[in-house]
Amino acid sequence: MPGDALLEPHPVDTPAQIRVLPDTVINQIAAGEVVERPASVLKELVENSLDAGARRIEVDVVDGGRRLVRVRDDGAGMDRDNALLALERHATSKLRALQDLDHIATMGFRGEALAAIASVAQFTLLTNRAGSATGTEILVFGGRIQEVRDAGVPPGTDIAVRNLFFNVPARRKFLRSAPTEFTHIRQAFIHEALANPSVEFILRADDADVYRLPAGTLLDRIRDLYGAEMAAHLRPLNFGNGSVEISGYAGVPPFSRLDREWQIVFINERPTSSPVVSFAIQSAYRDVLVGGRYAPLFMQVRVPSDAVDVNVHPAKKEVRFHRPTEVRDVIIEAIRLAISGGEMPKGKRSAAAPHRAEPVAPAPAAEPPPAVVAPAAVSPAAPPPAPVVPAPVATIQQQWTWASSQPSATPDGLPARVTPWAEYRLLGRVAGLYIVLETPDGLVLMDTRSAHERVIYERLLHAVDQGRAPSQGLLPPVAVPLSPAQTNALRKHLAALKQMGFGVAEFGAETFMVDALPVWVAHAAPGPLLSDIADGLMQGGRATAKDWVLPLIAETASRQAVSLQRELNEAELNALIRDLAGTEMPYTSPRGKPTVILLSHRELNRKFGRE
């Protein structure tokens, strides 16, 4: 029947045979992992130069790197045999045994970058060892060696990569325009230059100089790349615990931008990052920057080579720490210490008689009211906010008085905090909310409400650190059951929770009794609250518990500062100015808004055309 043909079974295809791929295909597959775009070529070649001990590196690009990426150095160079071996897959001078993978101290180590790059480009290698009369030139076309010959070249290595992906049309069509590719080239060059400030770097694009960076310090390199204004807003990072050491420079808010381009991290001199590092940076700036703003940061993280795994990403863009919690806590502490206080740029001193920023005795007839010197907290007589659950709130468990709060002591071994102005003169007020100060460096405009928020916030934080956080009792206490994992996490951190104002204790198997909550969460349901805290502790430990409470403390400080509706008299303003100068971060409110705007003498002269 005619329709029977439709019912005939289709012939079964012969199963494909498994075959070993040829080397050219293998190298092109490897290139897909290592070489994403011309910037990837620059990164691999520059890191090879650094491993060779180069003190001067020159980079030339044409057409955004699509037609040419060339890297020349004055490093150790290679003889002919080693130059030929360098083009073989997995041939390297940096590893000898499996154990070496646990102690990687070089930029490269896999020995596949040159072979991968040469397989998808027209590749020229010129190299010579110091003291050798003749160098070597090798020409490779799409992974196939075309010619090897002697060449008269200076010591070092010169590699030119032309027409990237010329033999892989599917990859080449995904390259972007020359300006876009050059943007990536420049960013990769900047990262390598910042990671190695003691090396001279030169970048030329289409035969025009873009950067000439002499060898120097990291701050010199930042100034050469980003300008003096950027360098003026940086504070040095210098903190560690013996196994994790942090150095570099951190930007002081409110100086920031809307993306992370200014945040560059080096781990053991390698431009890379890690999720735990990104989280730590975000946490450190959380209470001093508005959401979506990012301060400049040039941070070097040094850990023992066996404490970090750099072999987790094909292009080595990400690393994994063996003890991530320790690294995270040290980074947070380093950044917070760097951006706390800090000395402002020096300027000309004013001839007017100024106020001293140090605490002074108030005038006999004027006692600073609680709104500035002693901001009011929750009063024992004040009714608490209505709770979400019917757990009745009763008595205050801990009396909190602002008069008892004292500035936090400087930790041993750290420099004393420097106030943002050593002396000042109060010139007047604007719109009832802002005040104008004259300082030795210029003019300061202050938002009194934001300043008040910062003062209250840091006093609350100091109370938490000292174990004197104000708390509100629950009558009757609430029993909260948790999972076994949550119970183990919470049990380890009961002391930290009590320090933050929680009244919590074990009550049988996998159950906790809550009889007090901090005033800033007194309205919350104890069960879900304790469960959320336990989940956070399982992920991040003690630091997470404190980070979790910071936004709530900031909200409390904001609510109390909003009550500052009237104009302050001169004695109150002077008290607020002194209190703000004594805080750890006097330049922003807890929500990241500026507390002061600084106009230096130089900036004023420039605006009036005097400079």
C-alpha positions as CSV (number, residue, x, y, z in Angstrom):
1,M,0.0,0.0,0.0
2,P,1.2,3.5,-0.7
3,G,0.9,4.5,3.0
4,D,3.0,1.5,4.1
5,A,6.2,3.4,3.2
6,L,5.4,5.8,6.0
7,L,5.5,2.9,8.5
8,E,8.9,1.5,7.4
9,P,11.5,2.0,10.1
10,H,14.3,4.4,9.5
11,P,17.8,2.8,9.1
12,V,19.7,2.9,12.4
13,D,22.7,5.3,12.1
14,T,26.1,3.7,12.7
15,P,27.4,4.9,16.1
16,A,30.2,7.4,15.9
17,Q,33.6,6.1,16.6
18,I,35.7,7.6,19.4
19,R,38.9,9.1,18.1
20,V,41.8,11.0,19.6
21,L,41.7,14.7,18.4
22,P,44.7,16.0,16.5
23,D,47.0,18.5,18.2
24,T,45.8,21.5,16.2
25,V,42.2,20.9,17.3
26,I,43.3,20.3,20.9
27,N,45.2,23.6,20.9
28,Q,42.3,25.5,19.5
29,I,40.0,24.1,22.2
30,A,42.5,25.2,24.8
31,A,42.6,28.6,23.2
32,G,38.9,28.9,23.7
33,E,39.4,28.6,27.4
34,V,42.5,30.7,27.7
35,V,42.1,33.3,24.9
36,E,38.8,35.1,25.0
37,R,39.9,38.3,23.2
38,P,43.1,40.3,22.5
39,A,43.2,41.4,26.2
40,S,43.6,37.8,27.2
41,V,46.7,37.5,24.9
42,L,48.2,40.6,26.6
43,K,47.6,39.2,30.0
44,E,49.2,35.9,29.3
45,L,52.3,37.4,27.6
46,V,52.8,40.1,30.2
47,E,52.6,37.5,33.0
48,N,55.2,35.4,31.2
49,S,57.5,38.5,31.1
50,L,57.0,39.0,34.8
51,D,57.9,35.4,35.5
52,A,61.0,35.9,33.4
53,G,62.1,38.7,35.8
54,A,61.5,41.6,33.4
55,R,62.1,45.1,34.7
56,R,60.7,46.8,31.6
57,I,57.7,45.7,29.5
58,E,56.6,47.3,26.3
59,V,53.2,46.6,24.8
60,D,52.1,47.6,21.2
61,V,48.6,47.0,19.9
62,V,47.1,47.8,16.5
63,D,43.4,47.9,15.7
64,G,42.4,47.3,19.3
65,G,44.7,44.2,19.3
66,R,42.8,42.5,16.6
67,R,45.6,42.9,14.1
68,L,48.5,43.0,16.5
69,V,49.4,42.4,20.2
70,R,53.1,42.7,20.8
71,V,54.9,42.4,24.1
72,R,58.7,43.0,24.5
73,D,60.6,42.6,27.8
74,D,64.2,42.6,29.1
75,G,63.7,39.4,31.1
76,A,65.8,36.2,31.1
77,G,65.0,35.1,27.6
78,M,65.4,31.6,26.2
79,D,67.8,29.6,24.1
80,R,66.6,27.8,21.0
81,D,65.7,24.5,22.6
82,N,63.7,26.1,25.4
83,A,62.0,28.4,22.9
84,L,60.8,25.4,20.9
85,L,59.7,23.6,24.0
86,A,57.7,26.7,25.2
87,L,55.4,26.2,22.2
88,E,54.5,22.6,23.2
89,R,51.4,22.0,25.3
90,H,52.0,21.6,29.0
91,A,55.7,22.5,28.7
92,T,56.7,24.8,31.6
93,S,59.7,25.7,33.7
94,K,57.5,26.4,36.8
95,L,56.4,23.0,37.9
96,R,58.3,19.8,38.4
97,A,56.0,17.6,40.5
98,L,52.4,17.3,41.6
99,Q,53.3,18.9,45.0
100,D,54.3,22.1,43.3
101,L,50.7,22.8,42.5
102,D,50.2,23.5,46.3
103,H,53.0,26.2,46.3
104,I,52.5,28.2,43.1
105,A,54.4,31.4,43.3
106,T,54.5,32.4,39.6
107,M,51.9,34.0,37.4
108,G,51.8,31.1,35.0
109,F,52.2,27.4,35.6
110,R,50.2,25.3,33.2
111,G,52.4,25.7,30.1
112,E,49.6,25.9,27.7
113,A,49.1,29.7,26.9
114,L,51.8,30.0,24.2
115,A,50.7,26.9,22.4
116,A,47.0,27.9,22.6
117,I,47.7,31.5,21.3
118,A,50.0,30.3,18.5
119,S,47.2,27.9,17.3
120,V,44.8,30.7,16.6
121,A,47.1,33.5,15.3
122,Q,50.1,34.3,13.2
123,F,52.8,34.1,15.9
124,T,56.3,35.4,16.0
125,L,58.8,34.7,18.9
126,L,62.1,36.4,19.2
127,T,64.2,35.6,22.2
128,N,67.8,35.7,23.5
129,R,69.6,34.9,26.7
130,A,71.9,37.5,28.3
131,G,75.5,36.7,27.2
132,S,74.5,34.7,24.1
133,A,75.8,35.9,20.8
134,T,72.8,34.8,18.8
135,G,69.1,34.8,19.5
136,T,66.3,32.7,18.1
137,E,63.3,33.6,15.9
138,I,60.4,31.2,15.5
139,L,57.4,31.7,13.1
140,V,54.2,29.9,13.8
141,F,51.1,30.0,11.5
142,G,47.9,28.6,13.0
143,G,49.7,26.2,15.3
144,R,52.2,25.0,12.7
145,I,55.9,26.0,13.0
146,Q,56.9,27.5,9.7
147,E,60.5,28.5,10.3
148,V,63.2,28.5,13.1
149,R,66.3,30.7,12.5
150,D,69.0,32.6,14.2
151,A,68.4,36.3,14.9
152,G,70.3,39.2,16.3
153,V,68.2,40.4,19.1
154,P,68.9,42.0,22.6
155,P,68.5,39.9,25.7
156,G,64.8,39.2,26.6
157,T,61.8,38.1,24.7
158,D,59.7,39.8,22.0
159,I,56.4,38.1,21.0
160,A,54.0,39.4,18.3
161,V,50.5,37.9,17.9
162,R,48.9,39.0,14.6
163,N,45.4,38.5,13.2
164,L,44.0,36.7,16.2
165,F,41.4,34.0,15.3
166,F,42.3,34.3,11.6
167,N,41.7,30.6,11.2
168,V,38.7,30.3,13.5
169,P,36.0,32.5,11.8
170,A,33.4,31.5,14.3
171,R,35.5,33.0,17.1
172,R,36.7,36.0,15.1
173,K,33.2,37.2,14.3
174,F,32.6,37.6,18.1
175,L,35.4,40.1,18.5
176,R,34.0,43.6,19.1
177,S,35.0,46.9,17.5
178,A,38.5,48.2,17.8
179,P,37.6,50.8,20.5
180,T,35.8,48.2,22.6
181,E,38.7,45.7,22.4
182,F,41.2,48.4,23.2
183,T,39.1,49.3,26.3
184,H,39.7,45.7,27.5
185,I,43.3,45.9,26.5
186,R,43.9,49.0,28.5
187,Q,42.1,47.6,31.6
188,A,44.2,44.4,31.5
189,F,47.4,46.5,31.1
190,I,46.4,48.7,34.1
191,H,45.8,45.7,36.3
192,E,49.2,44.2,35.5
193,A,50.9,47.6,35.9
194,L,49.2,48.2,39.3
195,A,50.2,44.7,40.5
196,N,53.8,45.3,39.7
197,P,54.7,49.0,40.4
198,S,58.4,48.3,40.6
199,V,58.4,47.3,36.8
200,E,58.4,50.0,34.1
201,F,55.4,49.6,31.7
202,I,54.8,51.2,28.3
203,L,51.6,50.9,26.2
204,R,51.3,52.1,22.6
205,A,48.2,51.9,20.5
206,D,48.5,52.4,16.7
207,D,52.0,53.8,17.2
208,A,50.8,56.5,19.7
209,D,51.9,56.4,23.3
210,V,49.1,55.8,25.8
211,Y,51.0,55.2,29.0
212,R,54.6,55.5,30.0
213,L,54.8,54.3,33.6
214,P,58.2,54.5,35.3
215,A,59.0,52.1,38.1
216,G,58.1,53.4,41.6
217,T,55.7,52.8,44.4
218,L,52.1,51.7,44.2
219,L,50.9,55.3,45.1
220,D,53.1,56.6,42.3
221,R,51.6,54.2,39.9
222,I,48.0,55.1,41.0
223,R,48.9,58.8,40.6
224,D,50.3,58.2,37.1
225,L,47.2,56.3,36.0
226,Y,44.3,58.1,37.8
227,G,45.7,61.5,38.7
228,A,46.6,63.5,41.9
229,E,42.9,63.9,42.9
230,M,42.4,60.2,43.2
231,A,45.6,59.8,45.2
232,A,44.5,62.5,47.6
233,H,41.4,60.6,48.6
234,L,43.2,57.3,49.4
235,R,44.3,56.0,52.8
236,P,47.0,53.3,53.2
237,L,45.9,49.7,54.0
238,N,48.3,48.0,56.4
239,F,46.8,45.2,58.5
240,G,47.2,41.5,59.0
241,N,47.1,38.6,61.5
242,G,50.3,36.8,60.6
243,S,48.9,34.5,57.9
244,V,46.8,37.0,56.0
245,E,48.4,40.4,55.2
246,I,46.6,43.3,53.6
247,S,48.3,46.3,52.0
248,G,47.5,48.9,49.4
249,Y,45.2,51.9,49.4
250,A,41.5,52.4,50.2
251,G,39.3,55.3,49.1
252,V,37.6,57.5,51.7
253,P,33.9,58.1,51.1
254,P,32.1,59.9,49.8
255,F,34.7,59.8,46.9
256,S,33.2,57.0,44.8
257,R,31.6,56.0,41.4
258,L,28.7,54.0,40.1
259,D,30.8,50.9,39.1
260,R,33.6,48.8,40.4
261,E,36.2,50.0,37.9
262,W,38.3,51.6,40.7
263,Q,38.2,48.5,42.9
264,I,41.2,46.3,41.9
265,V,42.4,43.4,44.0
266,F,45.7,41.5,43.8
267,I,46.1,38.1,45.6
268,N,49.8,37.3,46.0
269,E,50.6,39.9,43.3
270,R,48.1,38.3,40.9
271,P,45.3,40.5,39.5
272,T,42.3,38.3,40.4
273,S,39.5,38.1,42.9
274,S,37.3,35.7,44.8
275,P,33.6,35.9,45.9
276,V,34.7,36.1,49.6
277,V,36.9,39.1,48.8
278,S,34.1,40.9,47.0
279,F,31.7,40.2,49.9
280,A,34.3,41.6,52.4
281,I,34.8,44.8,50.4
282,Q,31.0,45.3,50.2
283,S,30.7,44.7,53.9
284,A,33.5,47.1,54.9
285,Y,31.9,50.0,53.0
286,R,28.3,49.1,53.8
287,D,27.6,51.7,56.4
288,V,29.6,54.6,54.8
289,L,28.4,54.5,51.2
290,V,25.0,54.8,49.6
291,G,23.9,51.6,47.9
292,G,25.2,51.4,44.3
293,R,28.3,53.5,45.0
294,Y,31.8,52.1,45.1
295,A,34.9,53.7,46.6
296,P,38.3,53.3,45.0
297,L,40.3,50.4,46.3
298,F,43.7,49.0,45.3
299,M,44.3,46.1,47.6
300,Q,47.0,43.5,47.9
301,V,46.1,40.3,49.7
302,R,49.1,38.1,50.7
303,V,48.6,34.6,52.0
304,P,50.9,31.6,52.1
305,S,51.0,30.0,48.6
306,D,49.7,26.7,50.1
307,A,46.7,28.6,51.5
308,V,45.2,29.6,48.1
309,D,44.3,27.6,45.1
310,V,44.9,29.5,41.8
311,N,44.1,26.6,39.6
312,V,40.3,26.8,39.7
313,H,39.7,29.0,36.6
314,P,41.1,28.4,33.1
315,A,42.1,32.0,32.8
316,K,43.1,32.3,36.5
317,K,40.5,35.1,37.0
318,E,39.4,33.6,40.3
319,V,41.0,31.9,43.2
320,R,39.8,29.8,46.2
321,F,41.1,30.3,49.8
322,H,41.5,27.4,52.1
323,R,40.3,29.5,55.0
324,P,37.9,32.0,53.5
325,T,36.4,33.2,56.7
326,E,39.7,34.3,58.1
327,V,40.5,36.2,54.9
328,R,37.2,37.9,54.9
329,D,37.5,39.1,58.5
330,V,41.0,40.5,58.0
331,I,40.0,42.4,54.8
332,I,36.9,43.9,56.5
333,E,39.0,45.0,59.5
334,A,41.8,46.4,57.3
335,I,39.5,48.6,55.2
336,R,37.6,49.8,58.2
337,L,40.8,50.8,60.0
338,A,42.0,52.6,56.8
339,I,38.9,54.7,56.2
340,S,38.3,55.5,59.9
341,G,39.2,59.2,60.5
342,G,42.4,60.0,58.6
343,E,44.2,63.3,58.1
344,M,42.9,65.6,55.4
345,P,45.3,67.4,53.0
346,K,47.2,70.2,54.6
347,G,46.5,73.8,53.6
348,K,47.3,77.4,54.7
349,R,46.4,78.3,58.2
350,S,43.8,81.0,58.9
351,A,44.8,84.1,60.9
352,A,41.4,84.1,62.6
353,A,41.1,82.8,66.1
354,P,39.8,79.3,65.7
355,H,38.1,76.7,68.0
356,R,40.1,73.7,69.0
357,A,38.5,70.4,68.0
358,E,39.7,68.8,71.3
359,P,37.1,68.5,74.0
360,V,36.8,71.8,75.9
361,A,34.8,72.8,79.0
362,P,31.4,74.3,78.1
363,A,30.5,77.9,79.0
364,P,29.1,78.1,82.6
365,A,25.7,79.2,81.5
366,A,25.3,76.9,78.5
367,E,24.9,73.2,79.1
368,P,24.8,71.2,75.8
369,P,21.4,69.7,75.6
370,P,20.9,66.0,75.0
371,A,20.1,66.5,71.3
372,V,23.8,67.0,70.5
373,V,26.1,66.0,73.4
374,A,23.9,63.3,74.8
375,P,21.3,62.1,72.3
376,A,18.3,60.5,73.8
377,A,17.9,56.7,73.6
378,V,14.9,54.6,74.5
379,S,13.6,55.8,77.8
380,P,12.6,53.4,80.5
381,A,9.3,55.2,80.7
382,A,8.6,55.2,77.0
383,P,6.3,52.5,75.6
384,P,8.0,50.1,73.2
385,P,6.9,49.7,69.6
386,A,4.0,47.4,69.1
387,P,5.4,43.8,68.5
388,V,4.5,41.8,65.5
389,V,3.7,38.8,67.6
390,P,1.7,38.8,70.8
391,A,4.8,38.3,72.9
392,P,4.3,41.1,75.5
393,V,7.2,43.6,76.0
394,A,7.7,44.5,79.6
395,T,10.7,45.8,81.4
396,I,14.0,47.3,80.2
397,Q,16.7,44.8,80.9
398,Q,19.6,47.2,80.7
399,Q,19.7,50.9,81.4
400,W,21.2,52.9,78.6
401,T,22.5,56.5,79.2
402,W,24.3,58.6,76.7
403,A,26.3,60.4,79.4
404,S,28.1,57.1,80.1
405,S,29.4,56.6,76.6
406,Q,33.0,57.3,75.9
407,P,35.0,57.4,72.7
408,S,36.5,54.0,71.9
409,A,40.1,53.5,72.7
410,T,42.7,53.2,70.0
411,P,43.8,49.5,69.7
412,D,47.3,48.7,70.7
413,G,49.9,49.0,67.9
414,L,47.6,51.3,65.8
415,P,48.2,55.0,65.3
416,A,46.0,57.4,67.2
417,R,43.0,58.6,65.2
418,V,43.5,62.0,63.5
419,T,40.5,64.4,63.5
420,P,39.5,65.8,60.1
421,W,40.2,69.4,61.4
422,A,42.6,70.3,64.2
423,E,40.8,73.7,64.7
424,Y,37.9,75.6,63.1
425,R,35.9,78.8,63.2
426,L,32.1,78.7,63.0
427,L,31.1,81.2,60.3
428,G,27.3,80.7,60.2
429,R,24.4,78.6,59.1
430,V,22.4,78.1,55.9
431,A,18.7,77.1,55.6
432,G,18.7,76.2,59.3
433,L,20.2,72.7,58.5
434,Y,23.7,73.4,57.3
435,I,26.6,75.2,58.9
436,V,29.7,76.7,57.5
437,L,33.2,76.3,59.1
438,E,36.5,77.8,58.3
439,T,39.4,75.4,58.9
440,P,43.2,75.6,58.2
441,D,42.5,73.8,54.9
442,G,39.6,75.8,53.6
443,L,35.8,75.8,54.0
444,V,33.7,73.0,55.4
445,L,29.9,72.7,54.8
446,M,28.3,70.4,57.4
447,D,24.8,68.8,57.3
448,T,23.9,68.8,61.0
449,R,21.3,66.0,60.7
450,S,23.7,63.6,58.9
451,A,26.4,64.5,61.4
452,H,24.0,63.8,64.3
453,E,23.2,60.4,62.7
454,R,27.0,59.5,62.5
455,V,27.5,60.5,66.2
456,I,24.6,58.4,67.5
457,Y,25.5,55.5,65.2
458,E,29.0,55.2,66.5
459,R,28.0,55.6,70.1
460,L,25.6,52.7,69.6
461,L,28.3,50.6,67.9
462,H,30.7,51.4,70.8
463,A,28.0,50.2,73.2
464,V,27.7,46.9,71.3
465,D,31.5,46.5,71.3
466,Q,31.6,47.1,75.0
467,G,28.8,44.8,75.8
468,R,26.5,47.6,76.9
469,A,24.0,47.5,74.1
470,P,20.5,48.7,75.2
471,S,18.0,45.8,75.2
472,Q,14.3,45.4,76.0
473,G,12.9,42.5,77.9
474,L,10.1,40.1,76.9
475,L,7.4,39.0,79.3
476,P,6.9,36.1,79.1
477,P,10.1,34.8,77.5
478,V,9.7,33.0,74.2
479,A,11.0,29.5,73.5
480,V,12.4,29.1,70.0
481,P,13.0,25.6,68.5
482,L,15.8,25.4,65.8
483,S,17.2,22.7,63.5
484,P,20.3,20.8,64.6
485,A,22.6,22.8,62.3
486,Q,21.1,26.1,63.4
487,T,21.5,25.0,67.1
488,N,25.2,24.2,66.6
489,A,25.8,27.6,64.9
490,L,24.0,29.6,67.5
491,R,25.6,27.7,70.4
492,K,29.1,28.8,69.3
493,H,28.1,32.5,69.2
494,L,25.9,33.0,72.2
495,A,28.4,35.3,73.8
496,A,28.5,37.5,70.7
497,L,24.7,37.7,70.6
498,K,24.5,38.7,74.3
499,Q,27.1,41.4,73.6
500,M,24.7,42.8,70.9
501,G,21.8,43.0,73.4
502,F,20.1,39.6,72.9
503,G,19.0,37.7,76.0
504,V,19.2,34.2,74.7
505,A,20.1,30.9,76.4
506,E,19.8,27.2,75.7
507,F,16.6,25.6,76.9
508,G,16.7,21.9,76.3
509,A,17.5,20.0,73.2
510,E,17.6,22.3,70.1
511,T,15.6,25.0,71.8
512,F,16.6,28.5,73.0
513,M,14.8,30.8,75.4
514,V,14.7,34.5,74.4
515,D,14.0,36.9,77.2
516,A,15.4,40.2,75.7
517,L,16.0,41.8,72.3
518,P,18.1,44.8,71.3
519,V,16.0,48.0,71.2
520,W,16.5,48.2,67.4
521,V,14.7,44.9,66.8
522,A,12.3,44.9,69.8
523,H,9.3,44.8,67.5
524,A,10.5,41.6,65.7
525,A,9.1,38.1,66.3
526,P,11.8,36.2,68.3
527,G,11.3,32.9,66.4
528,P,11.9,34.0,62.8
529,L,14.5,36.5,64.0
530,L,16.6,33.9,65.8
531,S,16.3,31.4,62.9
532,D,17.5,34.0,60.4
533,I,20.5,34.9,62.6
534,A,21.4,31.2,62.9
535,D,21.3,30.8,59.1
536,G,23.6,33.8,58.8
537,L,26.0,32.4,61.4
538,M,26.2,29.1,59.5
539,Q,27.3,31.0,56.4
540,G,29.7,33.5,57.8
541,G,30.4,33.2,61.5
542,R,30.6,35.9,64.1
543,A,31.3,38.8,61.7
544,T,28.1,38.0,59.9
545,A,26.1,38.4,63.1
546,K,27.5,41.9,63.6
547,D,27.1,42.9,60.0
548,W,23.5,41.8,60.2
549,V,22.8,44.2,63.0
550,L,24.6,47.3,61.5
551,P,21.7,48.4,59.2
552,L,19.3,48.2,62.1
553,I,21.6,50.3,64.3
554,A,21.8,52.8,61.4
555,E,18.1,53.0,61.2
556,T,17.8,53.6,64.9
557,A,20.4,56.4,64.6
558,S,18.4,57.9,61.7
559,R,15.2,57.9,63.7
560,Q,16.7,59.6,66.6
561,A,18.4,62.2,64.4
562,V,15.2,63.1,62.6
563,S,13.9,64.4,66.0
564,L,16.5,67.2,65.5
565,Q,14.0,69.7,64.0
566,R,14.9,72.9,65.8
567,E,17.9,75.1,65.2
568,L,20.8,74.5,67.5
569,N,22.4,77.3,69.4
570,E,26.1,78.0,69.1
571,A,27.1,75.8,72.1
572,E,25.2,72.9,70.7
573,L,26.7,73.3,67.3
574,N,30.2,73.4,68.7
575,A,29.5,70.2,70.7
576,L,28.2,68.5,67.6
577,I,31.3,69.6,65.6
578,R,33.6,68.2,68.3
579,D,31.6,64.9,68.5
580,L,31.7,64.4,64.7
581,A,35.4,65.1,64.6
582,G,36.0,62.3,67.2
583,T,34.1,59.7,65.2
584,E,35.8,57.0,63.1
585,M,34.2,58.0,59.9
586,P,33.3,61.7,60.1
587,Y,32.7,62.2,56.4
588,T,29.5,60.2,55.8
589,S,26.3,59.2,57.7
590,P,25.6,55.6,58.4
591,R,23.4,55.5,55.3
592,G,26.3,56.8,53.1
593,K,25.2,60.4,52.8
594,P,27.9,63.1,53.1
595,T,28.1,64.8,56.5
596,V,30.6,67.4,55.2
597,I,31.7,68.9,51.9
598,L,35.3,70.2,52.0
599,L,36.4,73.1,49.8
600,S,40.2,73.5,49.9
601,H,41.9,76.9,49.5
602,R,43.3,75.6,46.2
603,E,39.8,74.7,44.9
604,L,38.4,78.1,46.0
605,N,41.3,79.9,44.3
606,R,40.7,77.9,41.1
607,K,37.0,78.7,41.1
608,F,37.8,82.4,41.4
609,G,40.5,82.2,38.7
610,R,43.4,82.8,41.0
611,E,45.2,79.6,40.0
